[in-house]
Amino acid sequence: MNGRKLIRGTAWSLAGQATTVAASALFTPFVVRQLGASAYGILAFLNLLTGYLAYTDLGMGTASTRFASLEKSAGSNREAEVIWTGISLSTILGTVVATMIIAFAPAINDRLLHGGTLLRGQTITALRIVASAFLLKNISGVLNTPQLVRLRFDTYTAITSGAVLFQIVLTPIILWLGGNLVAIAAMIAVVNFSVLSLHFVIGRRLLPQLWPPRLNTALLWPLFTFGALVVLSQVPELVLTNAERFGLTYFTSISSLGYYSIAYTYASLSIIVAIAAGQVLLPTFSRLQSSSSTEELERLYRRSIVSTCSALAPVALVLAVAARPVLTNFIGVDYGRQSTAPRYLLLIGVALNGLSYVPVCFLFASDKASVVARIRWYQLIPYLVVAAVLTMRYGIVGAAAAWSVRALVDLLLLGIAVQKWKHLMSFSLLGAFRFGGVLSLLSPPIIVMSVARMRWLWIALLTSGSLVLYVIALWRVVLTHSERTWVLTISRRLLLQSA
């Protein structure tokens, strides 16, 4: 495996995530103030619906990446056939679901969203546009395969993150020009078409055999079975990740969903490192599996776990310290007050969820998607019951607590599954206590803020001191000699690339 490509891929992916997060933090306050709590709640629902509809591709985005990676490693010429066969499968279920949403858009607005008469027309039209536009996104998720297989995260990130950036920037511009939810939905459709076109152009340059389209009926069943297992794991994951939001709209109000969405969006800033690593790990793990390089596979898995966990913890601390003043000053007093408690809970849950990206990518690459599916389905009913009870009793705080507990359970079960199938990491009670002690060095700022009122200058100094001690202890106590050498090597390469 080309280490330089892996490093560059992670760096590009991280840069794309950071750029979109920064843009979201900059423009979201304007969008919230222009739309108001109810309309912003509907916009949050449209984004949520888009996330759900993305899984109607029958898992072909993941399946095409894995199978194309194996074909390329084996020196086969069937990579283009994998892609077009995947595209044909990805449009089947999506077309059916899009038709149903278009037909039942009025019922969705009236019975689920309770949007009222003022926003009813906008909501119904926007739902129908989004239902049509997501099909383009499904196809794009397969057409990007040549870039992912070759770890070309420079072009992949420029296209995908650029599209998200355009959506973020154009949304407040549309509102400033007098547009509404319908105009925003139409803009999303245009951006999705542009993304599809760009992925096709770049894909054909990397893989000239991409045109004309070529189907291979022999690949239909392998792709479908693998993709079906991916969907069986992702459908419950999607419900597990977002069910509490539907509960909020049903048991409380659409305004509560708006407050919760702000808290979740803010907490999700901590996950950009995990998302960046996850985008690179699936094709990398797949190629290592095909080469039967067990030692390199074990080394990559442990380093991925350690580096992801080590990065998530301090990022979550900084976000926790800055949470209330940031949202109060940039979005509004109501959002700062209503979203504070759920934000702290969600920061913990999002960090745990980010760490689970590593075992999930490994199991998918190892053709163990069925294991992930079983784990997620086992959690579904207990989580729905717990989330419903806590949401009815405690509102957005209860929803956040249920989400975070579920993230912890999911991470533990996935980690156990990896260790049970292939022993990649050795655990010891002493090692767990040592790492826990290192993480505890990040707790003083949170404890002080909970029990006393201090000037923000002193809080900032205390946070900086905790971060410095954490990095020193992590370097000396947690990382092995080979891992310290690896970190130094990566740092040098990144510095050389940026020079």
Buried (B, 14 or more C-beta within 10 A) or exposed (E): BEEEBBBBBBBBBBBBBBBBBBBBBEBBBBBBBBBEBBBBBBBBBBBBBBEBBBBBBBBBBBBBBBBBBBBBBEEEEBBBBBBBBBBBBBBEBBEEBBEEBBEEBBEBBBEEBEBEEEBBBBBBBBBBBBBBBBBBBBBBBBBBBBBBBBBBBBBBBBBBBBBBBBBBBBBBEBBEEEBBBBBBBBBBBBBBBBBBBBBBEBBBEBBEBBEEEBEBEEBBEBBBBBBBBBBBBBBBBBBBBBBBBBBBBBBBBBBBBBBBBBBBBBBBBBBBBBBBBBBBBBBBBBBBBBEEBEEEBBBBBBBBBBBBBBBBBBBBBBBBBBBBEBBBEBBBEBBBEBBBBBBBBBBBBBBBBBBBBBBBBBBBBBBBBBBBBBBBBEBBEEBBEBBBEBBBEBBBBBBBBBBBBBBBBBBEBBBEBBBEEBEBEEEEEEEEEBBEEBBEBBEBBBEBBEEEEBEEEEBBEBBEEBBEBBBEBBBEEBBEEEBEEBBEEBEEBBEEEEE
